[in-house]
Amino acid sequence: MSAGLSQPKITRDTARTTKQPLTQVEARPDEAFDTLVRRFVRAVRHAGVLREAKVRQWYRSPAERRRLAAWRARRVVTSP
């Protein structure tokens, strides 16, 4: 990595109402807002927040989750 580029500093705080920690990105001195938003979106994607929200959009019973896991394990992937 070059001296000017570094990984985004991600801190996690626990929210009162959820068990999921929040993803935060600290603004760097003289950083453009667009760059800050881009780093935040990348951090959210890396943390898997949107993927988990999509999975939890509907309730699945434990039995249904087991059936789905068994189906995924049996599924055969064929190459063209």
KOLPADREN-200654 format. One record per residue (C-alpha): y, x, z; residue number from 0. Coordinates in nm, 4 decimals, decimal comma. Each point is the difference from the previous one (the first is absolute). Last residue first. Example, Ala and Ser with C-alpha at 12.3 -4.5 7.8 and 13.67 -1.06 7.14 Angstrom:
! KOLPADREN-200654
{yy = -0,1060 | xx = 1,3670 | zz = 0,7140 | num = 1}
{yy = -0,3440 | xx = -0,1370 | zz = 0,0660 | num = 0}
***
This chain:
! KOLPADREN-200654
{yy = -2,6564 | xx = -2,1097 | zz = -1,8820 | num = 79}
{yy = -0,0760 | xx = 0,0896 | zz = 0,3632 | num = 78}
{yy = -0,1763 | xx = -0,2474 | zz = 0,2228 | num = 77}
{yy = 0,1002 | xx = -0,0757 | zz = 0,3578 | num = 76}
{yy = -0,2643 | xx = -0,1886 | zz = 0,1913 | num = 75}
{yy = 0,1025 | xx = -0,2431 | zz = 0,2719 | num = 74}
{yy = -0,2403 | xx = 0,0069 | zz = 0,2911 | num = 73}
{yy = 0,2486 | xx = 0,1592 | zz = 0,2431 | num = 72}
{yy = 0,2797 | xx = -0,2324 | zz = -0,1131 | num = 71}
{yy = -0,2247 | xx = -0,3037 | zz = 0,0572 | num = 70}
{yy = -0,0933 | xx = 0,1256 | zz = 0,3475 | num = 69}
{yy = 0,3684 | xx = 0,0475 | zz = 0,0878 | num = 68}
{yy = 0,0808 | xx = -0,3494 | zz = -0,1296 | num = 67}
{yy = -0,2820 | xx = -0,1539 | zz = 0,2012 | num = 66}
{yy = 0,1145 | xx = 0,1848 | zz = 0,3133 | num = 65}
{yy = 0,3629 | xx = -0,1124 | zz = -0,0521 | num = 64}
{yy = -0,1179 | xx = -0,3592 | zz = -0,0475 | num = 63}
{yy = -0,1973 | xx = 0,0148 | zz = 0,3228 | num = 62}
{yy = 0,3018 | xx = 0,1418 | zz = 0,1862 | num = 61}
{yy = 0,2135 | xx = -0,2897 | zz = -0,1257 | num = 60}
{yy = 0,2634 | xx = 0,0755 | zz = -0,2581 | num = 59}
{yy = 0,3572 | xx = -0,1067 | zz = 0,0624 | num = 58}
{yy = 0,2381 | xx = 0,0150 | zz = -0,2935 | num = 57}
{yy = 0,2973 | xx = 0,2330 | zz = -0,0566 | num = 56}
{yy = -0,1754 | xx = 0,2687 | zz = 0,2019 | num = 55}
{yy = -0,1209 | xx = 0,1891 | zz = -0,3089 | num = 54}
{yy = 0,3425 | xx = -0,0193 | zz = -0,1663 | num = 53}
{yy = 0,1743 | xx = 0,1123 | zz = 0,3178 | num = 52}
{yy = -0,2438 | xx = 0,2901 | zz = 0,0300 | num = 51}
{yy = 0,0766 | xx = 0,1145 | zz = -0,3549 | num = 50}
{yy = 0,3732 | xx = -0,0337 | zz = 0,0638 | num = 49}
{yy = -0,0102 | xx = 0,2157 | zz = 0,3133 | num = 48}
{yy = -0,2238 | xx = 0,2718 | zz = -0,1441 | num = 47}
{yy = 0,1779 | xx = 0,2867 | zz = 0,1807 | num = 46}
{yy = 0,0404 | xx = 0,1897 | zz = -0,3285 | num = 45}
{yy = 0,1580 | xx = -0,3038 | zz = -0,1683 | num = 44}
{yy = 0,2413 | xx = -0,0412 | zz = 0,2911 | num = 43}
{yy = 0,0858 | xx = 0,3726 | zz = -0,0156 | num = 42}
{yy = 0,0596 | xx = -0,0174 | zz = -0,3774 | num = 41}
{yy = 0,2244 | xx = -0,3032 | zz = 0,0434 | num = 40}
{yy = 0,1943 | xx = 0,1848 | zz = 0,2712 | num = 39}
{yy = 0,0398 | xx = 0,3124 | zz = -0,2149 | num = 38}
{yy = 0,1316 | xx = -0,2119 | zz = -0,2908 | num = 37}
{yy = 0,2380 | xx = -0,1845 | zz = 0,2330 | num = 36}
{yy = 0,1393 | xx = 0,3302 | zz = 0,1288 | num = 35}
{yy = 0,0392 | xx = 0,1330 | zz = -0,3539 | num = 34}
{yy = 0,1882 | xx = -0,3129 | zz = -0,1059 | num = 33}
{yy = 0,2253 | xx = 0,0276 | zz = 0,3066 | num = 32}
{yy = 0,1071 | xx = 0,3504 | zz = -0,0965 | num = 31}
{yy = -0,0560 | xx = 0,2717 | zz = 0,2579 | num = 30}
{yy = 0,3071 | xx = 0,1863 | zz = 0,1326 | num = 29}
{yy = -0,1773 | xx = 0,0827 | zz = 0,3301 | num = 28}
{yy = -0,3593 | xx = -0,1252 | zz = -0,0010 | num = 27}
{yy = -0,0809 | xx = -0,3592 | zz = 0,0847 | num = 26}
{yy = -0,2978 | xx = -0,0534 | zz = 0,2286 | num = 25}
{yy = -0,2992 | xx = -0,1914 | zz = -0,1366 | num = 24}
{yy = -0,1746 | xx = -0,2639 | zz = 0,2062 | num = 23}
{yy = -0,3386 | xx = -0,1697 | zz = -0,0199 | num = 22}
{yy = -0,0662 | xx = -0,2554 | zz = 0,2723 | num = 21}
{yy = -0,3144 | xx = 0,0121 | zz = 0,2111 | num = 20}
{yy = -0,2419 | xx = -0,2919 | zz = -0,0470 | num = 19}
{yy = -0,0979 | xx = -0,1776 | zz = 0,3242 | num = 18}
{yy = 0,2715 | xx = -0,2531 | zz = -0,0593 | num = 17}
{yy = 0,2569 | xx = -0,1876 | zz = 0,2090 | num = 16}
{yy = 0,1548 | xx = 0,2825 | zz = 0,1983 | num = 15}
{yy = 0,0015 | xx = 0,2546 | zz = -0,2808 | num = 14}
{yy = -0,1463 | xx = 0,3433 | zz = 0,0630 | num = 13}
{yy = 0,2071 | xx = 0,2815 | zz = -0,1385 | num = 12}
{yy = -0,1228 | xx = 0,2427 | zz = -0,2629 | num = 11}
{yy = 0,2003 | xx = 0,2879 | zz = -0,1393 | num = 10}
{yy = -0,0172 | xx = 0,1227 | zz = -0,3557 | num = 9}
{yy = 0,1894 | xx = 0,3118 | zz = -0,0994 | num = 8}
{yy = -0,0148 | xx = 0,0109 | zz = -0,3767 | num = 7}
{yy = -0,1753 | xx = 0,3130 | zz = -0,1291 | num = 6}
{yy = 0,2274 | xx = 0,2854 | zz = -0,0948 | num = 5}
{yy = 0,1970 | xx = 0,1103 | zz = -0,3014 | num = 4}
{yy = 0,2929 | xx = 0,2415 | zz = 0,0218 | num = 3}
{yy = -0,2058 | xx = 0,3093 | zz = 0,0941 | num = 2}
{yy = -0,2534 | xx = -0,0472 | zz = -0,2774 | num = 1}
{yy = -0,3493 | xx = -0,1181 | zz = 0,0689 | num = 0}
***
